[in-house]
Amino acid sequence: MFATTILACDMGGYPLAMELASDPSIGNFAGLILGTMMGPTIVFTIPVALGIIKKEDRPYLGAGVLAGMITIPIGCIVGGLVMNMTPYKMDIGRILINLVPVIVIAALIVIGLWFAPGPMINGFNKFGTGVTVVITVLTAIAVFQQITGIMFPVFDVMSTVDPDLGMTPLNNGLLVCGQIGIVLIGAFPMVEWITRTFGGALSKLGGALGMNDKGSAGLVATLANNIAMFNIMGEMNPKGKILNVAFAVSAAFVFGDHLGFAAGNDAQMIFPMIAGKLVAGVTALIVANLLAPKLLSKIQTISK
């Protein structure tokens, strides 16, 4: 479980979780349920958002992550229970036991973001940059080995044919990337269809939650990829910023990258992944809506 607490499923978390797990059920639970919520937030969402949003919007990012983290265990419980519809069975006892370290780490992050938002966000940024550098260097080594045939100790496993896969881990990774691309071909048009078909209803929902039109659009964009949402975050009203970030913590990529990754690795985990992420995202909206007055007040105090 620890692997995907800090790593996204598609940034090394899933294979590491499967390798460390005692059985495939735990591995898939950690890799494709937890690994599509907490890991991506720490290693991708926060660092990427910091490079896109305006400096004055950073407190809203921290507040949104704080609210979103609270509901990750709820999404994991739902996703784990839905896994019982697949060959990977998870009873509530196993789910709760495996979530203990997740709840502890989430609680520490929430406490840190509440009492020391600046250092916490700075730490997330450095950690995310570090992981990106490591992934880039290892990929370069794997490509060099596969093209030249020159192998390095320890690293040669990346370019050696795996008997179980029938190909090298590098080729398998490229295959998964291609499968993600295939799913995304339909995912983005689907989000566009949702926007056009249910645009009026979404605007009403956004209005009921105290968001402007850009806030409502951000929720839909997040379903495919949260980068699009962060690009329009500056045009949202304050409450809309917090709600969008909270929703993105778990719901981001549910019909985009993570759908493609699940389809490419284990299609039976698609529905549990979607159910867990959407439940966590919707409950995060509710929590953020309830906490918004206090969070906005704290942000105003920090900004002065």
C-alpha positions as a Python dict, from the first residue, in 0.01 Angstrom:
ca = {
    (1, 'M'): (0, 0, 0),
    (2, 'F'): (290, 235, 73),
    (3, 'A'): (405, 235, -292),
    (4, 'T'): (89, 398, -425),
    (5, 'T'): (52, 627, -126),
    (6, 'I'): (332, 835, -278),
    (7, 'L'): (345, 711, -640),
    (8, 'A'): (80, 727, -913),
    (9, 'C'): (-25, 399, -1072),
    (10, 'D'): (120, 509, -1408),
    (11, 'M'): (442, 650, -1259),
    (12, 'G'): (574, 322, -1122),
    (13, 'G'): (319, 269, -846),
    (14, 'Y'): (119, -14, -1004),
    (15, 'P'): (405, -252, -1093),
    (16, 'L'): (569, -184, -756),
    (17, 'A'): (242, -253, -574),
    (18, 'M'): (193, -580, -764),
    (19, 'E'): (549, -684, -685),
    (20, 'L'): (520, -608, -313),
    (21, 'A'): (165, -738, -258),
    (22, 'S'): (99, -1070, -88),
    (23, 'D'): (-166, -1155, -349),
    (24, 'P'): (-311, -1002, -672),
    (25, 'S'): (-620, -868, -494),
    (26, 'I'): (-412, -650, -261),
    (27, 'G'): (-186, -552, -549),
    (28, 'N'): (-475, -436, -765),
    (29, 'F'): (-640, -261, -471),
    (30, 'A'): (-320, -71, -399),
    (31, 'G'): (-224, -15, -762),
    (32, 'L'): (-553, 68, -934),
    (33, 'I'): (-769, 201, -649),
    (34, 'L'): (-538, 387, -410),
    (35, 'G'): (-283, 440, -688),
    (36, 'T'): (-531, 647, -887),
    (37, 'M'): (-608, 881, -597),
    (38, 'M'): (-340, 960, -338),
    (39, 'G'): (-25, 881, -539),
    (40, 'P'): (-118, 1099, -840),
    (41, 'T'): (-204, 1389, -609),
    (42, 'I'): (137, 1390, -442),
    (43, 'V'): (360, 1308, -736),
    (44, 'F'): (170, 1472, -1025),
    (45, 'T'): (-124, 1699, -942),
    (46, 'I'): (46, 1925, -687),
    (47, 'P'): (380, 1971, -873),
    (48, 'V'): (208, 2021, -1212),
    (49, 'A'): (-52, 2259, -1069),
    (50, 'L'): (222, 2471, -911),
    (51, 'G'): (374, 2516, -1256),
    (52, 'I'): (42, 2625, -1411),
    (53, 'I'): (-160, 2827, -1161),
    (54, 'K'): (-86, 3180, -1046),
    (55, 'K'): (108, 3227, -723),
    (56, 'E'): (-193, 3388, -555),
    (57, 'D'): (-397, 3072, -623),
    (58, 'R'): (-160, 2841, -434),
    (59, 'P'): (-348, 2872, -103),
    (60, 'Y'): (-663, 2751, -282),
    (61, 'L'): (-464, 2455, -415),
    (62, 'G'): (-355, 2363, -62),
    (63, 'A'): (-706, 2403, 76),
    (64, 'G'): (-855, 2191, -202),
    (65, 'V'): (-601, 1913, -155),
    (66, 'L'): (-671, 1921, 219),
    (67, 'A'): (-1045, 1867, 160),
    (68, 'G'): (-987, 1607, -112),
    (69, 'M'): (-749, 1395, 95),
    (70, 'I'): (-1014, 1347, 363),
    (71, 'T'): (-1236, 1137, 136),
    (72, 'I'): (-971, 915, -25),
    (73, 'P'): (-1032, 634, 231),
    (74, 'I'): (-1406, 647, 145),
    (75, 'G'): (-1330, 602, -224),
    (76, 'C'): (-1088, 319, -147),
    (77, 'I'): (-1350, 137, 63),
    (78, 'V'): (-1609, 165, -216),
    (79, 'G'): (-1359, 62, -484),
    (80, 'G'): (-1246, -234, -272),
    (81, 'L'): (-1602, -353, -216),
    (82, 'V'): (-1682, -324, -587),
    (83, 'M'): (-1378, -543, -655),
    (84, 'N'): (-1590, -831, -524),
    (85, 'M'): (-1764, -822, -863),
    (86, 'T'): (-1429, -929, -1013),
    (87, 'P'): (-1204, -1231, -944),
    (88, 'Y'): (-1015, -1011, -696),
    (89, 'K'): (-1212, -1044, -371),
    (90, 'M'): (-1171, -794, -86),
    (91, 'D'): (-1377, -815, 233),
    (92, 'I'): (-1425, -505, 447),
    (93, 'G'): (-1179, -630, 710),
    (94, 'R'): (-892, -661, 462),
    (95, 'I'): (-978, -323, 313),
    (96, 'L'): (-974, -143, 649),
    (97, 'I'): (-652, -311, 767),
    (98, 'N'): (-473, -212, 447),
    (99, 'L'): (-606, 143, 471),
    (100, 'V'): (-458, 210, 816),
    (101, 'P'): (-124, 347, 684),
    (102, 'V'): (-311, 541, 416),
    (103, 'I'): (-537, 707, 672),
    (104, 'V'): (-236, 793, 891),
    (105, 'I'): (-42, 948, 601),
    (106, 'A'): (-351, 1133, 474),
    (107, 'A'): (-409, 1270, 825),
    (108, 'L'): (-47, 1390, 848),
    (109, 'I'): (-78, 1561, 508),
    (110, 'V'): (-403, 1730, 610),
    (111, 'I'): (-245, 1850, 937),
    (112, 'G'): (60, 1976, 749),
    (113, 'L'): (-145, 2162, 490),
    (114, 'W'): (-356, 2320, 764),
    (115, 'F'): (-73, 2437, 990),
    (116, 'A'): (220, 2476, 747),
    (117, 'P'): (84, 2504, 390),
    (118, 'G'): (393, 2675, 245),
    (119, 'P'): (656, 2415, 346),
    (120, 'M'): (419, 2126, 266),
    (121, 'I'): (344, 2245, -88),
    (122, 'N'): (713, 2320, -146),
    (123, 'G'): (797, 1967, -31),
    (124, 'F'): (540, 1814, -267),
    (125, 'N'): (690, 2015, -553),
    (126, 'K'): (1044, 1894, -485),
    (127, 'F'): (930, 1534, -440),
    (128, 'G'): (734, 1538, -767),
    (129, 'T'): (1030, 1688, -954),
    (130, 'G'): (1259, 1424, -806),
    (131, 'V'): (1034, 1137, -916),
    (132, 'T'): (1010, 1283, -1268),
    (133, 'V'): (1390, 1306, -1290),
    (134, 'V'): (1433, 945, -1172),
    (135, 'I'): (1174, 815, -1421),
    (136, 'T'): (1336, 1010, -1707),
    (137, 'V'): (1687, 884, -1626),
    (138, 'L'): (1575, 521, -1589),
    (139, 'T'): (1381, 539, -1918),
    (140, 'A'): (1688, 678, -2094),
    (141, 'I'): (1901, 392, -1954),
    (142, 'A'): (1644, 133, -2064),
    (143, 'V'): (1628, 278, -2417),
    (144, 'F'): (2009, 290, -2442),
    (145, 'Q'): (2037, -74, -2331),
    (146, 'Q'): (1770, -196, -2572),
    (147, 'I'): (1914, -11, -2872),
    (148, 'T'): (2284, -84, -2814),
    (149, 'G'): (2263, -419, -2637),
    (150, 'I'): (2504, -287, -2374),
    (151, 'M'): (2366, -387, -2034),
    (152, 'F'): (2441, -236, -1695),
    (153, 'P'): (2424, -434, -1369),
    (154, 'V'): (2090, -396, -1187),
    (155, 'F'): (1942, -187, -1471),
    (156, 'D'): (1956, -475, -1723),
    (157, 'V'): (1621, -606, -1593),
    (158, 'M'): (1446, -318, -1777),
    (159, 'S'): (1571, -438, -2116),
    (160, 'T'): (1569, -815, -2066),
    (161, 'V'): (1276, -1021, -2193),
    (162, 'D'): (1042, -1117, -1908),
    (163, 'P'): (924, -1480, -1955),
    (164, 'D'): (582, -1396, -1810),
    (165, 'L'): (531, -1094, -2038),
    (166, 'G'): (703, -1233, -2346),
    (167, 'M'): (870, -894, -2394),
    (168, 'T'): (1098, -651, -2215),
    (169, 'P'): (950, -427, -1942),
    (170, 'L'): (1035, -129, -2167),
    (171, 'N'): (829, -270, -2456),
    (172, 'N'): (547, -355, -2216),
    (173, 'G'): (548, 5, -2091),
    (174, 'L'): (530, 135, -2448),
    (175, 'L'): (240, -103, -2515),
    (176, 'V'): (52, 29, -2212),
    (177, 'C'): (113, 388, -2332),
    (178, 'G'): (-36, 294, -2668),
    (179, 'Q'): (-340, 136, -2501),
    (180, 'I'): (-388, 452, -2293),
    (181, 'G'): (-379, 654, -2615),
    (182, 'I'): (-645, 432, -2771),
    (183, 'V'): (-878, 489, -2477),
    (184, 'L'): (-810, 864, -2475),
    (185, 'I'): (-917, 886, -2839),
    (186, 'G'): (-1271, 825, -2716),
    (187, 'A'): (-1240, 972, -2367),
    (188, 'F'): (-1198, 1336, -2465),
    (189, 'P'): (-1488, 1335, -2715),
    (190, 'M'): (-1698, 1172, -2442),
    (191, 'V'): (-1620, 1458, -2203),
    (192, 'E'): (-1711, 1705, -2478),
    (193, 'W'): (-2042, 1521, -2528),
    (194, 'I'): (-2112, 1532, -2153),
    (195, 'T'): (-2042, 1906, -2153),
    (196, 'R'): (-2274, 1976, -2446),
    (197, 'T'): (-2550, 1741, -2337),
    (198, 'F'): (-2555, 1819, -1967),
    (199, 'G'): (-2406, 2168, -1975),
    (200, 'G'): (-2721, 2330, -1840),
    (201, 'A'): (-2755, 2084, -1554),
    (202, 'L'): (-2386, 2119, -1470),
    (203, 'S'): (-2416, 2497, -1461),
    (204, 'K'): (-2710, 2467, -1222),
    (205, 'L'): (-2512, 2226, -1005),
    (206, 'G'): (-2218, 2464, -1004),
    (207, 'G'): (-2445, 2753, -913),
    (208, 'A'): (-2597, 2553, -628),
    (209, 'L'): (-2246, 2489, -494),
    (210, 'G'): (-2148, 2854, -529),
    (211, 'M'): (-1928, 2820, -838),
    (212, 'N'): (-1925, 3030, -1155),
    (213, 'D'): (-1940, 2887, -1510),
    (214, 'K'): (-1565, 2822, -1525),
    (215, 'G'): (-1590, 2626, -1203),
    (216, 'S'): (-1856, 2399, -1352),
    (217, 'A'): (-1651, 2352, -1669),
    (218, 'G'): (-1347, 2264, -1459),
    (219, 'L'): (-1526, 1971, -1295),
    (220, 'V'): (-1603, 1818, -1635),
    (221, 'A'): (-1253, 1879, -1771),
    (222, 'T'): (-1102, 1711, -1464),
    (223, 'L'): (-1277, 1384, -1550),
    (224, 'A'): (-1040, 1348, -1845),
    (225, 'N'): (-735, 1544, -1730),
    (226, 'N'): (-691, 1801, -1456),
    (227, 'I'): (-437, 2007, -1651),
    (228, 'A'): (-725, 2160, -1849),
    (229, 'M'): (-893, 2254, -1521),
    (230, 'F'): (-580, 2417, -1380),
    (231, 'N'): (-546, 2625, -1697),
    (232, 'I'): (-880, 2796, -1625),
    (233, 'M'): (-848, 2802, -1245),
    (234, 'G'): (-757, 3171, -1250),
    (235, 'E'): (-1100, 3250, -1398),
    (236, 'M'): (-1291, 3068, -1123),
    (237, 'N'): (-1436, 3234, -816),
    (238, 'P'): (-1260, 3153, -484),
    (239, 'K'): (-1501, 2881, -375),
    (240, 'G'): (-1493, 2723, -720),
    (241, 'K'): (-1115, 2694, -699),
    (242, 'I'): (-1129, 2499, -372),
    (243, 'L'): (-1409, 2271, -490),
    (244, 'N'): (-1238, 2193, -821),
    (245, 'V'): (-908, 2102, -658),
    (246, 'A'): (-1084, 1888, -396),
    (247, 'F'): (-1273, 1703, -671),
    (248, 'A'): (-954, 1656, -874),
    (249, 'V'): (-768, 1483, -589),
    (250, 'S'): (-955, 1159, -654),
    (251, 'A'): (-1172, 1209, -964),
    (252, 'A'): (-904, 1341, -1202),
    (253, 'F'): (-829, 1121, -1506),
    (254, 'V'): (-1117, 882, -1427),
    (255, 'F'): (-1231, 887, -1792),
    (256, 'G'): (-885, 968, -1925),
    (257, 'D'): (-537, 844, -1838),
    (258, 'H'): (-641, 616, -1552),
    (259, 'L'): (-917, 453, -1755),
    (260, 'G'): (-663, 381, -2026),
    (261, 'F'): (-408, 251, -1777),
    (262, 'A'): (-659, 17, -1612),
    (263, 'A'): (-776, -108, -1953),
    (264, 'G'): (-418, -175, -2055),
    (265, 'N'): (-321, -365, -1741),
    (266, 'D'): (-634, -537, -1609),
    (267, 'A'): (-968, -451, -1768),
    (268, 'Q'): (-1156, -623, -1484),
    (269, 'M'): (-1047, -339, -1255),
    (270, 'I'): (-1203, -64, -1468),
    (271, 'F'): (-1540, -50, -1291),
    (272, 'P'): (-1400, -70, -933),
    (273, 'M'): (-1154, 207, -1023),
    (274, 'I'): (-1426, 431, -1169),
    (275, 'A'): (-1662, 369, -876),
    (276, 'G'): (-1396, 443, -614),
    (277, 'K'): (-1268, 758, -783),
    (278, 'L'): (-1611, 907, -847),
    (279, 'V'): (-1738, 837, -494),
    (280, 'A'): (-1424, 992, -345),
    (281, 'G'): (-1454, 1289, -581),
    (282, 'V'): (-1821, 1358, -511),
    (283, 'T'): (-1778, 1323, -134),
    (284, 'A'): (-1477, 1556, -158),
    (285, 'L'): (-1706, 1814, -319),
    (286, 'I'): (-1945, 1779, -26),
    (287, 'V'): (-1667, 1808, 233),
    (288, 'A'): (-1509, 2105, 52),
    (289, 'N'): (-1847, 2276, 31),
    (290, 'L'): (-1895, 2234, 407),
    (291, 'L'): (-1541, 2348, 491),
    (292, 'A'): (-1531, 2631, 235),
    (293, 'P'): (-1628, 2916, 472),
    (294, 'K'): (-1352, 2825, 719),
    (295, 'L'): (-1096, 2752, 446),
    (296, 'L'): (-1168, 3079, 264),
    (297, 'S'): (-1138, 3269, 591),
    (298, 'K'): (-800, 3105, 658),
    (299, 'I'): (-680, 3185, 304),
    (300, 'Q'): (-776, 3551, 345),
    (301, 'T'): (-581, 3560, 672),
    (302, 'I'): (-273, 3404, 506),
    (303, 'S'): (-294, 3642, 208),
    (304, 'K'): (-291, 3956, 425),
}
